[in-house]
Amino acid sequence: MRIAWMFAVLVSVLASAAPTVAGERFLAQPQLATDCQSALISATTPFAQKKLKQLDKCAMAAFKCIETVAPNDEADVDPIDACLEKASGLCAKTVDVITAEEQKLTDAIVKACAPLAPEELLRADGLGFEVIAPDCLDLGVTVEDTATAAACIVQQHECAVEQMYLAEHPRAGELFGLVDADLGPDSCLDDLGGPGSGVEDLKLGRRLAQCEQGVTKTGGGFVATKLKSIGRCLGAVFDCVQLAPHDDACIAKAKSMCDKAFSTVEASALKVEPAVTKGCGAIAFDQLLADTGLDYQALIDEETCIPLGVSDLATVPHYATCLYREHECAGDDILRFTVPRAAELLGLVGRTLPGSFFCIPPEDF
């Protein structure tokens, strides 16, 4: 508590020393700020893409074992157990890849942002990390320099990506447990329960696997489009604020870029429901709800969709809406940690974060 109080005092002093309004900057070397912010934006999308891919590689390997492999009690080693053993080796490699990607993200942030003075990393007219400092404290990180900022960003990104994947594949935590794949003590890939087994009908099991692969492909594709497009928009506005303050022409050009970026995200969002329905709509929804199937019942039990305005999860389109909105909100959170001044910057071009309509503001949690 004393650390949090001292940090709050520091932030207050810094803020009072450098009062700002949207679009103003008082940095001695604003190029250092744009270099840092650009690196943050550039590193975020590939990290999210690669981590989602590795999570899916492990989970789907285990899922196919329990859904598409026939058991044989008379065999020396049951085929399902043999499959899971093989998947365990694969999953150990995916965890190593994820760990390496997390370190790569950390290194990219530190390298690009270390030249920036810590106070300019925090200040409202710099990177603005004072805005998300309370959220970082909730993650157990006190942001006071580049290293701690990187630690906060990476931890938040890790959790946000895992939560997105859990919405795509509610059995993911269970499946990681089946193959003893450990994502570490801070993992948000919770085990929502499950029998550790699949359906008896292998034909149905193969259809469930195909459905799930379509869901993860659709969800991952939308997130990548959102982070890349909105990130490009935010980077353009940030450059204007730092390098060409009060330059209407710069803001106008950035606004044009942002309009295109938002249109791209909106078009991608419209593809989510048809894609999920195409891949999963022919399967009886009770099989998707079943804990031996995709366990969408776990999303109901966890009330995952209710805060997103989806109170009923009785059809594939209901699930698709929940999936889209969860990814929209998790994506907003990733952008908010990547670009702490996101709300202010988007305001300069007449925009808000895409999920603002249905995402619960962080202070309301």
N, C-alpha and C positions, 0 to 999 in steps of 0.2 A: 504493500500500500504506500510505503514511504517513497519507493522508486516511482510509482505512478504519479504521486503528488508532486515530486520534484520535476518529473517530465512535464506535467501539466503547467507548472510555473515557468519552465523553460519555454514551452510553446507560447504561453501568454506573453512573455517578454519579447520573444522574437516577433510575434504578430503585432504587438503594439509598436515595435521599433520600425516595422515596415508595413504600414497600412496600405492596402491595395484595393483597387476595384478591378472588375473584369477587364482584361486586356492590358493592364499596366505591368511593368516589370522594372526592377531596380537592381538587377544583377550586374556585377562588374564584368563578368565574362559569360554572357548569355549563350554563346556557342557551346560551352561545356554542358549547360543544361539541356540543350537540344540534342547533343551527342548522347547524353545519358538516357533521355526519354526515348530517343529513336532506338537505342539498343534494347531497352525494356520491351518496346512494342515488337521489334523484330524477333526477339527470342521467345515471346509468349506463344504465338501460334504454333510453331513447330514443336514446342514442348508439349502442348496440349494434344496435338495430333499424334505424336509418337507415344505418349503415355496411354492414350485411349487405345491405340493399336496394340500395344504390348499387353494391356489389361485384357483386351478381347482375345488375343492369341492364347493366353493361358486359360481364361474362363471357357472359351469355346472348345479347347482341347479336352478339358474335363467334362464339359457338358455333352459332347459327342460320345464320350465313353459311357455315360450313364443312360443316354437316350437312344443310341444307335447300335450298341454292342449287345449281343445276346449272351445271357449268363450261361454257365455250364458248371453245375455243381460237381460233376464227375471228373472234371479236369484237374490236373495237379495244381494249376493256378487258374482261378476263374478269369475268363477273358476280360471282364470288366476291370478286375483288379490289375491285370497285366497292362491294360490300356491306361489306367490311372497312374501306374508306376512310370510308364513312358511319358505321360503328360507331366508328371512331377519333374522330370528332368528338363523338359521344355520350359516349364514355369520357373524353375530356378534361373534359367538363362534370361527369361523376360524380366524377372525382378532385378537381375544385374543390369540389364539395359535401362530399366526405369531409374535405378540408382545413379547410373552414369549420366542420364539425361538431366536429373535433378542437379548433379554437380556441374554439368555443362551450363545450365541456366544460371546457377550461382556465379560461376566464373565469368559469364558474359556480363552480368549486372555489375559485378565488382570491377572488372576491367574498364568498362565504359564510364562508370559513375565515380570511381575513386578520385579523379581530378577535381570533381566538384566539391566545394567546401560543404561539410556536414550541415551547417546552418542553411545553406542554399538548397540542400536536398529537402530540408524540412519546411522552409518558408513558403508562404502562400504564393509568393511571386516567383518561386523557384519550381522545384518538382512538386511541392505541396504535400509532402508526406505527413505533415501535421494533421491533415484531414483524416487520414486512416490510422493515425497513431493509436487511438482507442481500440480499433479492431485488432491491431497488432498486439496490443496488451492482452486482449482476449485469447490470442494464440500463444501467449507466453513470451512475446518478444517486445522489448523496449527499443524503439527505433531511435538511434542517436548518431548513426553513421552509416556508411555504405554497406558494411558487412551485416549490420542488423537489419537494414532495409531489405537486403537480399534475402536474409533468413526469413523475414516475414512474407515476402512475395512468394518465395518458393514453397513455404509451408501452406500458404493459402491456395496457391495454384494446385499443389498436390491434392489437397482435400476437395477442391471444387471439381477437378477432373474425375476423381473417384466417385463423387456424388452423382455426376452426370452419368458415369458408367453404371452406377447402381440403379439409376432410373431406367437405363436401357436394358439392364440385365439384373433383376432383383435377386437372382440366386448367386450373383458373383461372389459375395463374401463366403457363402457356403462352399462354392466350388473351389475357391482358393484354399479353404480349409481342407478339402478332400485331398489336395495334392501337397499340403504342407508348404504353401507359398506364403512367405511372411513379408508384408509390405512395411513393417515397422510399427512402433508403438503409437505413432500419430496418424495411422491410417484411418480414413473415413469410409473404407469399403467394408461396412458392417455386415456381419452374418445375420441375416434376417430370419434365420431358421430354415429348416428344410430337412427332408428325410435322407438326403444323400443318395437318392436313387431316382430313376426316371420312370417313364410310363412303360407298361408291359408291351404295348403295340409298337414294334420297332418302326413300322411305316409311319405311324403318327410321330414317333420320336424324330425321324428324319425331317418331317415337315416342321416340327417345332424348331429344330436346329436351323433350317433354312429361313424360317420366320425370324429367329433371333439374329441371324447374320444380316438380314435385311434391315432390322431395327438399328443395329450398331453402325452399319454403313451409313444409314440415313442420318442418325443422330450425330455421328462424327463429322459427316460432310457439312451439316448445317453449322456446327460449332466452328469448324475451320473457316467457313465463309464469313461468319459473323465476326470472329476475332480479327481476321485479316482485313476485312473491309472497314469495320469501324475503327480498327487500330490505325489504318492509313489516314482516315479522316481526322482522328484526334492528333496524329502526328503533324498533319498539315496546319491545323489551327494552332497547335503549340508553337510551331516554328514562327508563325506570324506574330504571336504574342511576344515571343522572346527576341526575334530578329528584326521584326518590322512593326513595332507597336503602333497602334492607331492608324495603320495603313489600310484604308478601306479596300484598295485593290487586292491586297493580299488576302484579306478576309473573304472577299467576294470569290476569289479563285478557290479558296479552301471550301467555301460553302458549296460551290459547284461540285467539287470532289466529294463532299459529304453527301450531297443529294444523290449522287450516283451510288455511293457506298450503301446508303440506306435502301435504295431501290433494289440493289443486289441482294441485301439481306432479306428484304420483304419477299422477293421472288423465291429465294431459297426456303423461306419459312412456309410458303404456300405448297411446297413439294413434299413436306413432311407427312401430312395426313394421307395423301394418295399413295405414297410409297409404302408406308406402314400397312395400310389397308390392303394393298396389292399383295404383300408378302404374307400377311397373317390373317386376312379377313375370311379365308375359307376354313379356318380352324375353329371349331366350336369354342366359344369364349370360356366355357367352364374348364376347358383344357388349358387355356392360357392362365386362368385363375389358380388352377391346381398347383399344389406345392411340388408335385412330380413333373409338372409341365414348366411353364415360365414363372409361376408364382406371382402373378399380378395381385393376388390376394394380399401379399405382403405390403404392397403399396397402399392398399386400402387400410390395412391394420396400422400401418405407420402414419396414416393420414398425409401421405406425401403430396397428393393432388389437391386436397381441400384448400390450402392456402393459395393455390394457384387459380382458384375459381372453378375447379373441376370437382364438383361434389359427388358425382356419380361415375363409377368406373364399371360400366356394364357392357360396353361395346369396344371394338377396336378403335373407332374414331375417338371415343372418350380417352382411351389410353394415349392415342397419338397426340391429342391436344395437351394432355398432361406432360407427355415427353417433350414436346416442343416448348411449352412454357417453362418447364424445369431447366431445359438447356438455355433458354433465353435468359433466365434469371441467373443461372450459374455463370453464363458468359458475361453478363453485366458485372457480376462480382469480380471476375477475373480482370475485366477492363478497368474496374474501379481501383484495383490494387496495382495494375500496370501503369495506369495514368490517374493518379489521385485527383487531378484537377478536371477529370472527365466531365462532370456536370457543368462546371463553369465554362469549359471550352466549347461544349456542345451548345450551351446557351448563346454563345457568340454567333452561331450559325443557325439559330432557331430550332435546335433539336434537343431531345432528351435521350437517355439510354433506351434502346428498343423495348426492353421489358418493363418500363416504368409503369405501364397501365395495370399490370397484375402482379408484379414482384413486390414482396413485402420490404419496405425500407429497412436497412440494417438496424436502425435505432429502435424498431418495433419488435425485434426478436426478443 
